[in-house]
Amino acid sequence: MVIRHPHGEFEFIDRLRDTIRRLGENISSSALEAVIDSDLEVEACAVVGEPDPVFGHRVVVVVTAKEGAEIDPPALHERLIERLPRYMLPSRIVVCDALPMTATN
């Protein structure tokens, strides 16, 4: 679950479940994260579903860059087009400085 604060900051609480449903398709967030994590510029990522009245949910990817790398969301999206089926492609990619982690990551 994600909360968007008034100043545009996101707070990730937890996933209600590991599946995002978009236009009748079930998307495994952990499978999608595995593909995104393998990108050479990505340090870590989180995939969340954002409620949408038409799609059910939109796929939002939040990523952090590896040290010395700078992630360009459109370029990352283009790389994902080559590796993912169309229904799994993110609607939005958000780059942030860090993702909150538990003791077990």
C-alpha positions in Angstrom: 0.0 0.0 0.0 1.3 3.5 -0.8 0.3 6.9 0.4 1.0 10.0 -1.6 1.5 13.0 0.7 0.3 16.5 -0.3 3.9 17.6 -1.2 4.2 14.7 -3.7 6.2 12.4 -1.5 5.3 8.7 -1.4 5.2 6.5 1.7 5.2 2.8 1.1 3.4 1.0 3.9 3.2 -2.6 2.7 1.6 -4.7 0.0 -1.9 -5.9 0.5 -1.0 -8.8 -1.7 1.7 -9.7 -4.2 -0.6 -9.5 -7.2 -1.6 -6.3 -9.1 -4.7 -6.7 -11.2 -4.8 -4.5 -14.4 -7.4 -4.9 -17.1 -8.2 -8.4 -16.1 -4.5 -9.5 -16.0 -2.8 -10.6 -12.8 0.7 -9.2 -12.5 3.1 -10.6 -10.0 4.9 -7.7 -8.3 7.8 -10.0 -7.2 8.3 -11.4 -10.7 8.3 -7.8 -12.1 10.7 -6.7 -9.4 13.1 -9.5 -10.3 13.3 -8.3 -13.9 13.7 -4.6 -12.9 16.3 -5.5 -10.3 18.5 -7.1 -13.0 18.8 -3.8 -14.8 22.5 -2.6 -14.6 21.5 0.9 -13.3 18.9 -0.3 -10.7 20.0 -0.8 -7.0 16.6 -1.6 -5.7 12.9 -1.4 -6.7 9.4 -1.7 -5.5 6.4 -2.4 -7.6 3.0 -1.2 -6.4 -0.5 -1.0 -7.7 -2.0 2.5 -7.9 -5.9 2.4 -8.0 -7.4 3.5 -11.3 -11.1 3.7 -12.1 -10.6 2.3 -15.6 -7.7 -0.1 -15.4 -8.3 -1.4 -11.9 -4.7 -0.6 -11.0 -1.8 1.0 -12.7 1.6 -0.5 -12.3 4.0 1.9 -10.6 7.7 1.2 -10.2 9.8 3.0 -7.7 13.6 2.6 -8.2 16.8 3.7 -6.7 20.0 4.0 -8.8 23.3 2.2 -8.2 26.1 4.3 -7.0 27.4 6.4 -10.0 24.4 5.6 -12.1 21.5 8.0 -13.0 18.2 6.4 -14.0 16.3 8.0 -16.8 12.7 6.7 -16.5 11.9 6.7 -20.3 15.2 4.9 -21.0 14.4 2.3 -18.3 10.9 1.9 -19.8 12.4 1.2 -23.2 14.7 -1.4 -21.8 11.7 -3.1 -20.1 9.8 -3.2 -23.3 12.4 -5.7 -24.6 12.1 -7.9 -21.5 8.4 -7.8 -20.4 5.0 -8.6 -21.9 3.0 -5.5 -22.7 0.5 -6.0 -19.9 3.3 -6.0 -17.3 4.9 -2.7 -18.4 4.8 0.0 -15.8 2.5 3.0 -16.2 4.9 5.1 -14.3 8.5 4.9 -13.0 9.5 7.0 -10.0 13.1 7.5 -9.1 13.9 8.1 -5.5 17.1 8.3 -3.3 16.3 5.4 -1.1 13.6 2.8 -0.4 12.7 1.9 3.2 14.0 -1.6 4.1 13.3 -3.9 6.9 16.0 -5.9 8.7 15.4 -8.7 6.2 15.3 -6.3 3.2 
